[in-house]
Amino acid sequence: MKLRTLALAGAVLSLAAPAAAQSVRLAPTASGKPALQVDGRPFLVLGVQLNNSSGYGPILRDLAPAIARSHANTVMAPVGWESTEPVEGQFDFSVVDGLIAEARTQKVRLALLWFGTWKNGAMGYTPAWVKRDATRFERVINAQGRPVEALSPLSAAGRAADARAFAALMAHLKLVDSQQRTVIMVQVENEAGVLGSDRDYSPKAQRLFDGAVPDDMPGAKPGSWTANFGARAPEAFMAYHTARYVGAVAAAGKAAYDLPLYVNVWPREQPGLERPGDSSPSGGAVSWLLEAWRRLAPAVDVVGVDNYDTNVAPYTAIARAYDVAGNPLFVPETGGSMAHARHAFWTVAQPYSLGISKFGLDAGFGLEGDKPKAEPIAVTYGLLQDTAPFLLPLRDAGKVGVAVEEDGMANIPLTFSQYDLTVRFGPVRDGYGGPRGQGTSDLSGRAIVAEVEPDTFFVTGTSANLKFASKLGETGGVELLSVEEGRLKAGHWTRERFLNGDETAFGLVLPAEGRSLMVRVQRQP
């Protein structure tokens, strides 16, 4: 094999006008988890989400240098119901058209975020004509009998109006973008559920809550909500009605234009007191209600989890709670710190993961004064950009290992079919068990290793030193046949130089600014 031309099927993303319609789909896999494909190739979302009030073409244009510095391939842009349908029945998609035009100019993909009935457990992005008519569009009533700033999921009028508006948006996308497919996915609502009350206490809601649980509520037995779910009954009740509401909105949109649809969740699994309606929106697709949501809202393809935790144990626990049969891991919101940059490496290395997106971007991203600054998440994205056609098939076949540095854990073993290796973070010094990494001051170490062939490995990461070894119990050492520094582009490995001598004698070094290698090894007798 000539490593300079090592490739898997696929080519780099192009937004040039195609001769035939491009494709975006969630392709079925043997695992049961769908895989995102764009233009017939695996696609990994490396996203940046615009601030809540920044979903406009001119703002996206002003942010172009920052987006380029982020190395993101997807911009997550909010689209508010209030700007789309300012007068009932009259739709204005000029904002959407501006976003699409600018994204094409920047050669990035778009994920549109429909801020309809819900945005962070509230109704702030509903049109004024919805907010003014609380009789027609019922609000959630709290236990004290006062309305909160949230439409009730029992509101048939709200559900019908939201579904109509979302369907109109999707129909417009089909009209203007079905050939070029700049928009690759759409988020339905934002962190649906209600803050300010654990459930709706209106007379209509109370009657339903006191009555029998509907037959289509997964896991329920004959009897009341309280009899079935005890102290969790208010959250289960709201989840049932919220999922059906969002499911109706999603189904209307999908009937108009079949793009991948997802919802995002404000997780209640965060450390601290769990109080639905206070610590997280009551009624959202939290992990213990995830299966119910998926059955009640089948038009929603993926349930993603917004995961901002900076500690590795809760971050991975939250992520794994949503990485379940039929639902691939997707983190549509996270932070931009060094911890989040490490977690991003771990996230994208999970089999069938759709990707991750940093929330928030301003014009100064990637700058310190007027000079470039290496933002942690941008370093991660820079190493991973253009790797999807090559890396994701290996990952989903179980041939990728990931190591991220943790406080007090600077030496992480990985095992592959013919070889083992150790990922050592920070300076390497002799110690118990041989040379060991001492850790970095900023916990910046992260590495992904992919077994391309039994003796060939793709390596990428930062602040790490890798050492290959023979399998446990086998005699002999491991010899480096060749070490190439380079990058993946359009699914092909491009060598920039060979590394040898001091650059490999003391381990395979991935510096703080990041590096990608293609390594060939062989067993020594």
N, C-alpha and C positions, 0 to 999 in steps of 0.2 A: 504494500500500500504506500502511495506517495502522500505524505501528510500535507503537503502544500495544496493538494486538491481534494483532501478528505471532505466528504459532503454527504448529507442526507437529502432526500427529495425536498424541494422547496426553493423559494427565492425570496430575496428581501422585499419588504413592503414597498409598493409603488402606488402613488395616488394619481398617476397620469391617467387621463381619460382612456378607458379600456375599449376594445373593440366589442366585447361582449360583457354582459353583466357579471360583476364580481360577486363573490358569495361570502356570506357570514352565517355560521351555524354552530350549534352545539351538537357535535357528532357523537353518536352512541359509541360506547366502548365496552369491552368484555367485562370491565370492572363494575359496570352499572352507573358510573359517574360520567356525565358528558364532558367532552373535550372541546374547547373553543378553537374553531378554525376560521381563518380569514383568508380569502382568496385560495382556498384549498390547502392551506398550510397551517400547522400549529401556531397559535398566537398566545403570547404571554403578556397580560396587561401590566405595564409599568407606568402607573398613572400619577397625575397630579390633579387634584380637585380645586377648581376655582372657589374663591370665597363666595359666601351665600348670595351676595348682591353683585357678583361680577360676571354673570352669565350673559355677556353682551359682546358682539363682534369687536367694537372699538377697544374694549378693555382687553379682550383676548389678543388683539393686535399689539397693544402696548406691552403685554406680557411676553411677547415672542422671544426676546433675548433671554428672559428668565426660564422659559420653557425649554429653550435650546440648552441652557446651562444645566437643567435638571436631567437631561437625557431621557425624559419620559417619551413614550410612544403613544400615549392616550391621555387626552384631556377630559376630565369629568366636569361637565358644565351644567349648572342648574337652569331649568326652564320653569318659571312660575306660572301657575294657572292664572293669576291675576293679570300678567302681561299677555297671555295667550288669548284670553276671553274676557276683555275688560267690560264688554257689554254682552249680556246673555245672548247666545246664539250667533254672535259676530266674532269670528276668529281672526287673529292677527299673528302671522308666523314670521314677521320680518326679523324678529330677534333670532329665531331659529336659523333662518336663512343666512343672517350675518355670521353666526357661529360656524356654520358649515363652510361658508366661503373662506373665512379666515383659517379654519383648520386645514382646508385644502392647500392654502397658500403656504402654511407652515409644514405641510406634509406630516401631520399627526392625525390620529384617529380620534373620534369623539364617542364618549358615553354621555348620553343626556340623562339628567336627573329630574324626573317629573315631581316638582313640588306642588302637589295638588291638595287633597284634603288634609294630608299630614306632612308636617315638617317638624321633626324633633318633638313629636307628641303634641303638637298644637296646630292651629289652622291659619297661621300667619300669612300664608301665600294664597289663600282662597280669594276670589274676586270680592270687591266691595259689595256687589249685589247679593252675594252669598252671606257676607257678614251682617248686612243690614236686615235680613229676613230670618230671624231666629225661629219664627213660627213654622216656616216652610222647611228650613234647614236646622233641625233640632240640634241643640248643644248637649254635651254631656252635663248632667246635673250631679253635683257632689253630695256627700252624705248630709251636708248641712242645708241642702235644698237650693244651692246657688249654682249658676252656670259657670263652667270653666271655659277657657279659650280653646275649645276643641269640638269639632262636629261629632255627633254621636254616630258610632258605626251602625246604629239602628235606623239612621235616616235614609229612607228609600229615595227621597228627593236628592239628597247629597250624593248618594251612590250613583244615581242615574245621570246627574249633571257632570260629575267627575268622569264617569265612563264615557260620556258623549265627548267631553273635551279631550280626553286622552286618545280616544279613537280618531278624532279629527287631527291631532298631532301626528299619530302614526300614519294616517292616510297621507298627510302632507309629506312626511319623510319618504314614503313610498314614491310619491310623485317626483320629488326633487333629488332623491339620493339612492334609489333602488339600483341604478346602474353603477355608481361609483362607490357606494357603501362607505362613505366617510364615517357615518354613525354605525358603530358595531354592536352596541347594546344600549338598553334603556332601563333605568331604575324606576320602578313604580312606587311613588310616594317616597318619603324619607323618614326613616325611623318611626314607622306607624305605631299607633297606640295613643294613650292619653296620659299627660302629666297633670297633676292637680287633683286626681281622684283615682282610687283603685278600680272603680267601675262606674258605670252610669246608674244613678239612683232615681232617674225619672220614673213616673208611675208606669209607663209602658215597659221600661227596662226592669222595674221591680217585679212586675207580673211574670215576665219571662224568666227572671232569675229564680223566682219561687217555684216555677213550673218544672216540668220534666226536662232533662237534658235531651236535645234533639238526637235522633237516631244516627245522624251522620257525623256526630262528634266522635272522633277516634278514641278508643279506650274507655268510653263511658258505658255505664250499665243503667238499666231503668232506675229512675229516681231523680231527685233534685240536684242542682249544681253543688250545693253544700254536701249532700250525701255522697256525691261522687268524688269531690275534690277537697273537702274540708276547708282549711284556712286558705288554700290556693284557689278556691272557687271564684272569687271576683276576677282574678287574672285569667283563669280558664274561660270564663263567660265572655270577657272582653276579647280574648284571642279568637274564640269561635266567630263572633260577629265581625271583628276586624278582618280576619282572614277571608271570610266570605265577601266582604265589601271590596277589599283589595283584589281578590280573585276575579270579581265581576269587572273591575276596572281593567285589569290585565287582559282578561278574555276579550273585552271589546277592542283593546289596542291590537292584540295579536290577530284578531279577525281582519283588521284593516291592513296590517303589515307584520309579517312573521319575522321579527328580529328577536334575538335573545333578550329575555326580560328577567330582571332580578329585583329582589328587595334587600334592603340593608337593615340590620338589627342593632339597636342599642342594647348591649348584653347586660343581663342582670347578674351574670356570673362574676362581675368585678368584685374584688375584695371589699368587704364592708357589709353593712346591713342591707338585706334584700327587702325592699318595700315597693312593690309595683305601684306605679303612679307617682312615686317620689324618687327612688333611686334609679328607676328606668320607666319608660312608658308602659303602662299596663295594656296588654293586648298584643304586644309585638311578638315576633316569631322567636322568642327566647328558646334556649335549647330544650327545656323539658316540654315545650309545646311545638317544637320544630316539626315533628311528624304530623301533628294535627294541621298545622299551617300548610304543609306540602299537600296533604290530601284535600283540604278545603279550598285551596287556591292552585289548582293544577296548571293554570296558564302561566304561573310564575315558574321560571326554569331553575333558578338558583336562589338560595337564601344566603346572602353574604353577611359577615359579622364585622362591625366596626370595632377595631381592636387597637386601643391606644396604650395598653399597659406596657410599662418599660421594664418590668421584671420578667425574666424568662419563664419561670414556672407558671404564673397566672396567664401570661400571654399564650403559651403553648396549650395550656388547659382550655382556655376559651376557644382557641382555634380548633382544637380537636373535637370540641363539643359540636361543632358545625360541619366537620369533615366526616360525614357519615354516608352510609350507603345511599347512592342516588344523588347526593349533594356534594359537589366538589368544594374544596376550600377556596374561598374568595374573601379578601379583606379590602372592601371598597374605601375604607377610611383608616388611616393610621397617622402617626406623627412623623416628624422629620429628624429626630435626634439620632445620636449614635446608636442608642439601644434599638430604635425603630429600624435603622439601617441594617443592624445585625438580624433582627427579626424578619426583615424582608428577605434576606438570604434563606433563612429557615423556611419561610412561607412558600416561596417559589420552588423550593426543592421537594415539597411534599407531592407525592404522585397525584396527578390530575388537577393540581391547583391552577386556578384561572389567573392568579396574579394578585397585585396589591396596588394601593393608591395612597399617596400622601395627601392629607387635607391641607389646603391653604397655600397660596402662592402670592408673593408681591414682587414688585419690580426689582427689589434689592436682593432677591434670592441668588445665591452664588457669588455675591460681591461683598467685599470688605472695603468700604469707601468706594473707590473706582477701580479696585484691583480684584481679580478673580479669587474666589474662596472655594475650597473644596468642601461642599456640603456633603455630609455623610450619605444621605439618601441618593444624591447625585452620583457619588462614587459607585454605590451599589448598582444603580441603573446603568451607568456607563459600562460596567463590567458585563451586565446581563443583556444589554441591547443587542438585537440581531442574533441572539443565541437560540431562540425558540425552535426554528426548524431542525436544528442539530441536537439541542439538549433535551427537549421535551420528550421525544420518543424514547431516549435512553432513560430519562427519569421515570416515565410511566411503565417502563419494563423492569424497574427495580434496580437500575444500574448506576444510580446517583447517590452519593453520600454527602452530607452537609455537616459542618462543624462551625459552631459559633462560640466565641469566648464568653465566659461568665465569670463573675467575681469569684476568685479562688479555684477556677477550673480553666487551666491554660494548656492542657494536653489532652487531646481527644482522639481516640482510636477510630479508624474506619476499616471496614473489611470488604474485600471484593472476591471474585471467584478464584483467582490464582495468587493474589497478593494481599497483604495488609499494609496499612500505613498509619502514621501518627501525624496529626496536625498539631503543631506546637506554636503557641502565640507568644509574641514578645521575644526578648533576647533568649538564646539557648545556652544553657550552662550545664556542666556536669553535676549530677546529683544522684540520689537514690533511683535506681532503675535506668541509669544512663543519662545522656543529655536530655534536658527537659526545658520547655518554655517557661519563662518567668512571668509571663503576662504583660499586658500593656497598661499604661497609665490611664488610658481613656476607654479600655475594653473595646477596642476597634477591630479585633480579630474576627475574621469570617472567611470561610472557604467552601467551595463546592468542587467535588471531584466526581467525574463521570468516567465509567469504564466503557471506552469506545470499542475496544477489543480486549481480550484477556491480557495483552501486554501493552496496551495503549490507553492513555488516560488524558482527558481534558481537565485542566485545573484552573480555577479562577478564584481570586479573593484578595484580601489585604491583611497586612500585619501578621503574617504566618510563615512558618518554616515546616516543610513536609519531608518526611523520611519514609521511604518504602522498606518493607521487610517481607521475608518469606512467611508463609502461613504457619501458625502455631503448630509445633511438633515436627515441622519439616527442617531438614538440614540445608546448609548453604545460605548464601546471601543474595542480594539483588544488585544488579549492575544497571546503570543508566546507559542505554544505547544512544539516545539523543534527547535533548531538551530544546524545544523551540519556543521562543516568545513570539506572540502574534495576537491575532484576533479572529473571531468568527464574523463573517459577512455573507449574507444571503445563503446561509447554511453551509458555507465553505470555510475551511481553516486557511488563513493567510499567514504564512511565516514572515516575521520581520527580521529575526536574527536567531542564530544558534546561541545557546548559553552553555558554557563549559568552564573549566578551571575553577577559580575562586567563586564564581557565581553558582556552582553546583556542588562543590566539594564538601560544604558544610550544611547541606540540605537544600531543598528547593524553596527559594525565598520569594515570598509575595510581599512587596513593600507596602508602606502605609497608603501610598497613592493607588495601589492596585496593580495587578498583572494577570495575564492569562497565558497559560503554557499548554503545549502538547508534548507529552512525555511518553517515551518508549523505554521499556525495561526488559531485562531477561534474568533468568535464574543463574546464579553462579553455583558451580559444583561444591 
